[in-house]
């Protein structure tokens, strides 16, 4: 999910650090807003996008102490997977969940509101189901579940909306591997020794990701995809995670939604989200006691309408609001 509504003055972090989470990984983290405010954790999209400075604004205005971190291998965390020699064997959903807990303990936080967008919602749900006692509320935008059927939709079936763009994406995979494009690109990006082949695969992957959002109001090509290092980071991690169904069992998140009973949740999703059809948040809301679902006439990026609803949800859960 891209961008953030700039509805509040820009602020700088109050704290930053590099947390050693093991496996040779150092995770960049930062805190912003009120140091004594209600803790909130923001989980970025991707995988591989990294944390956003703009996100600090709405949380700070509502009195939160916002914690963000760059998930393994991306942003300011090291080593960066933009270097194809950096392996991904220690980069899975379960590693990220453990990193979140290490960060919480490092910061001395008992419980926090967890916010996520796009891939960040998958990670937020997986974390909350593992550690429900550590989550006070969940605010989730553009919900995804990373099931094999969801992955197949995005990288195969959604091509019916963008036939020319999908044909180019498909042609980027070896002819014999086109029945599963995510697995094919995972091999190109993470096993192929030729740097030119890897670079082309990263560019082709990112071109498809851009195309899927191109029907949304105000869309323009994402400038971050002009950076070869960012393209490699993003494409490698996306293909790695999605070719492995995020290491989650079939319908695992839906089956375990009962673990969130008693945790308030707000799901905000676009009815016209091609990247993540709105049956995903609907299924989550059906299985999660106490969740609220709001469907808006927008796409995956959400725009100002989604940001306004998010700000309302944060205000509702803010310190002193109840």
C-alpha positions in Angstrom: 0.0 0.0 0.0 1.5 3.3 -1.1 1.6 6.7 0.4 0.0 8.3 3.4 -2.3 11.3 3.8 -0.3 14.3 4.8 -2.9 15.6 7.1 -0.6 16.5 10.1 2.7 18.3 10.4 5.8 16.2 9.7 7.7 15.0 12.8 11.0 13.2 13.4 11.6 10.1 15.5 12.2 10.5 19.2 14.3 7.2 19.3 16.0 5.0 16.7 18.1 1.9 16.9 19.3 -1.3 15.3 18.1 -4.4 17.1 20.1 -7.6 16.8 17.5 -10.3 16.2 19.9 -13.2 15.5 20.8 -15.0 12.3 23.1 -12.1 11.4 20.2 -9.8 11.1 20.0 -6.2 12.4 16.5 -4.6 12.3 16.1 -0.9 12.1 13.4 0.5 14.4 12.2 3.9 15.4 9.7 5.5 17.8 7.9 8.8 17.3 5.1 10.8 18.9 4.5 11.0 22.6 7.2 8.9 24.5 4.6 8.4 27.3 1.7 7.8 25.0 -0.2 4.7 24.2 2.1 2.3 22.3 1.2 1.5 18.7 3.1 -0.7 16.2 2.9 -0.1 12.4 3.6 -3.0 10.1 4.6 -2.0 6.6 3.5 -3.5 3.3 5.4 -5.4 0.7 7.0 -7.6 1.9 10.0 -5.3 1.3 8.6 -1.8 1.2 10.0 -0.6 4.6 8.6 1.9 7.1 7.2 5.3 6.2 8.1 8.6 7.7 4.7 10.0 6.7 3.0 7.4 8.9 4.2 9.2 12.1 1.9 12.1 11.6 -1.6 10.8 12.3 -0.4 8.6 15.2 1.4 11.5 16.9 -1.6 13.8 16.6 -3.7 11.2 18.4 -1.2 10.9 21.3 0.4 7.6 20.4 3.9 6.4 20.8 4.3 4.9 17.4 6.9 2.2 16.8 7.9 1.2 13.2 10.6 -1.2 12.0 12.0 -2.3 8.7 11.3 -6.0 8.3 14.3 -8.2 7.7 16.3 -7.5 4.6 14.6 -4.2 3.6 14.8 -0.5 4.3 17.5 0.3 6.8 17.7 -3.2 8.2 20.8 -5.2 7.3 22.0 -7.1 5.4 19.9 -5.8 2.5 18.5 -8.4 0.2 19.1 -6.0 -2.6 22.4 -7.9 -2.7 21.5 -11.2 -4.4 24.2 -12.9 -2.4 22.2 -12.4 0.8 20.3 -15.5 1.5 16.6 -15.7 2.5 16.7 -18.8 4.7 16.2 -16.7 7.8 13.5 -14.5 6.4 10.0 -15.9 6.9 6.8 -14.8 8.6 7.7 -16.7 11.7 11.1 -14.9 11.9 9.2 -11.6 11.6 6.8 -12.5 14.4 9.7 -13.3 16.6 11.3 -10.0 15.7 8.2 -8.1 16.7 8.3 -9.8 20.1 12.0 -9.0 20.6 11.3 -5.4 19.7 8.4 -5.2 22.1 10.5 -6.6 24.9 13.4 -4.4 24.0 11.2 -1.3 24.3 9.5 -2.5 27.5 6.0 -2.4 26.1 3.3 -4.6 27.6 0.6 -4.2 25.0 0.2 -2.2 21.8 -2.3 -1.3 19.1 -1.2 -3.0 15.9 -1.7 -1.3 12.6 -1.1 -2.9 9.2 -1.6 -2.3 5.5 -1.7 -4.8 2.7 1.0 -7.4 3.5 1.2 -5.8 6.9 -2.3 -7.0 7.7 -1.3 -10.6 7.1 1.7 -10.2 9.4 -0.5 -8.3 12.0 -3.1 -11.1 12.1 -0.4 -13.8 12.3 1.3 -11.9 15.2 -1.9 -11.2 17.1 -3.0 -14.8 16.8 0.3 -16.0 18.3 0.4 -13.3 21.0 -3.1 -12.1 21.6 -2.2 -11.0 25.1 0.1 -8.4 23.6 -2.4 -6.7 21.3 -4.9 -4.1 22.6 -6.5 -3.3 19.2 -6.0 -3.9 15.5 -6.5 -1.4 12.7 -6.1 -3.0 9.3 -6.2 -1.4 5.8 -6.5 -3.3 2.5 -6.6 -6.8 4.1 -4.6 -9.7 2.6 -4.3 -13.3 3.7 -1.5 -14.7 1.5 -3.4 -17.9 0.9 -2.4 -19.8 -2.3 -5.7 -18.9 -3.9 -5.1 -15.2 -3.1 -1.6 -15.4 -4.6 -2.9 -17.1 -7.7 -5.6 -14.5 -8.1 -3.1 -11.6 -8.0 -0.4 -13.1 -10.3 -2.6 -15.0 -12.7 -6.4 -14.3 -12.6 -6.1 -10.5 -12.2 -4.4 -10.6 -15.6 -7.9 -10.6 -17.1 -8.2 -6.9 -16.2 -4.8 -6.1 -17.7 -4.2 -8.6 -20.6 -1.3 -6.8 -22.3 0.6 -6.1 -19.0 0.0 -9.7 -17.8 1.2 -11.1 -21.1 4.5 -9.3 -20.6 4.7 -10.5 -17.0 4.0 -14.1 -18.1 6.6 -13.9 -20.9 9.2 -12.9 -18.4 9.1 -16.5 -16.9 10.6 -19.5 -18.7 8.1 -21.1 -21.0 8.0 -24.4 -19.1 7.3 -22.6 -15.8 4.4 -20.3 -16.7 1.8 -22.5 -14.9 3.0 -20.9 -11.6 4.5 -17.5 -12.2 5.3 -16.7 -8.6 7.4 -19.9 -8.2 9.0 -19.2 -11.6 10.0 -15.6 -10.6 11.2 -16.9 -7.2 13.6 -19.1 -9.0 14.7 -16.3 -11.4 15.3 -13.9 -8.5 16.7 -16.2 -5.9 18.4 -19.0 -7.8 19.5 -17.6 -11.1 23.2 -16.8 -11.2 23.1 -14.3 -14.1 22.7 -10.7 -12.7 21.1 -9.5 -15.9 18.4 -12.2 -15.7 17.8 -11.3 -12.1 17.6 -7.6 -12.8 15.1 -8.2 -15.6 13.0 -10.4 -13.5 12.8 -7.7 -10.7 11.9 -5.1 -13.3 9.2 -7.3 -14.8 7.8 -8.2 -11.3 7.5 -4.5 -10.3 6.0 -3.5 -13.7 3.2 -6.0 -13.0 2.7 -4.7 -9.4 2.4 -1.2 -10.8 -0.1 -2.3 -13.5 -2.5 -3.9 -11.0 -2.9 -0.5 -9.3 -3.2 1.5 -12.6 -7.0 1.7 -12.6 -7.1 3.6 -9.3 -7.9 7.3 -9.1 -4.8 9.5 -9.3 -2.5 6.6 -10.1 0.9 7.2 -11.5 3.9 4.9 -11.8 5.6 4.4 -8.4 8.8 6.4 -8.4 10.5 3.9 -6.0 10.4 1.3 -8.7 12.9 3.4 -10.7 15.5 2.4 -8.1 17.2 -1.0 -9.1 18.1 -1.8 -5.5 14.5 -1.2 -4.3 13.1 -3.3 -7.2 15.4 -6.2 -6.3 14.6 -6.0 -2.6 10.8 -5.8 -3.2 10.7 -8.5 -5.9 12.9 -11.0 -4.1 11.0 -10.7 -0.9 7.5 -10.8 -2.5 8.3 -13.8 -4.6 10.0 -15.6 -1.7 7.1 -15.0 0.7 4.2 -15.6 -1.8 5.7 -18.7 -3.4 5.7 -20.2 0.2 2.2 -19.0 1.0 3.9 -16.9 3.8 4.6 -20.2 5.7 1.0 -20.2 6.9 -1.2 -23.3 6.7 -4.2 -23.5 4.4 -6.8 -21.0 5.8 -4.7 -20.8 9.0 -5.5 -17.2 9.7 -9.2 -17.7 9.3 -9.2 -20.9 11.4 -7.5 -19.1 14.2 -9.5 -15.9 14.2 -11.3 -17.0 17.4 -8.0 -16.3 19.2 -8.7 -12.6 18.7 -12.0 -12.7 20.6 -12.1 -9.7 22.9 -9.6 -7.7 20.8 -11.4 -4.8 19.0 -10.6 -4.6 15.4 -11.3 -2.2 12.5 -11.0 -3.5 8.9 -11.0 -0.8 6.2 -11.0 -2.1 2.6 -11.8 -1.0 -0.9 -14.7 -2.6 -2.8 -12.7 -2.1 -6.0 -9.4 -3.6 -4.7 -8.2 -5.8 -7.6 -5.0 -6.7 -5.7 -7.0 -8.0 -2.7 -10.7 -8.7 -3.5 -13.0 -7.7 -0.6 -14.1 -11.2 0.2 -10.9 -11.4 2.2 -11.8 -8.8 4.9 -15.4 -10.1 4.8 -14.2 -13.6 5.7 -12.0 -12.2 8.4 -14.9 -10.2 9.9 -17.2 -13.2 9.8 -14.7 -15.3 11.8 -13.5 -12.6 14.3 -15.8 -11.7 17.2 -15.9 -8.0 17.6 -14.3 -7.0 14.3 -15.8 -4.1 12.3 -15.6 -4.0 8.5 -16.0 -0.9 6.4 -16.0 -1.3 2.6 -15.3 1.9 0.7 -15.7 2.7 -3.0 -11.9 2.8 -3.6 -9.1 0.4 -4.7 -6.1 -1.1 -2.9 -4.3 2.2 -2.3 -7.4 3.7 -0.7 -6.7 7.4 -1.1 -8.0 10.1 1.2 -11.2 8.2 2.0 -9.4 5.3 3.5 -6.9 7.5 5.4 -9.8 9.5 6.9 -11.4 6.3 8.2 -8.1 5.2 9.6 -7.6 8.5 11.4 -11.1 8.1 12.9 -10.3 4.6 14.1 -7.0 5.7 15.7 -8.8 8.6 17.4 -11.4 6.1 18.8 -8.7 3.9 20.4 -6.5 6.8 21.4 -5.4 7.5 25.0 -8.2 9.0 27.1 -10.9 8.3 24.4 -12.7 5.7 26.5 
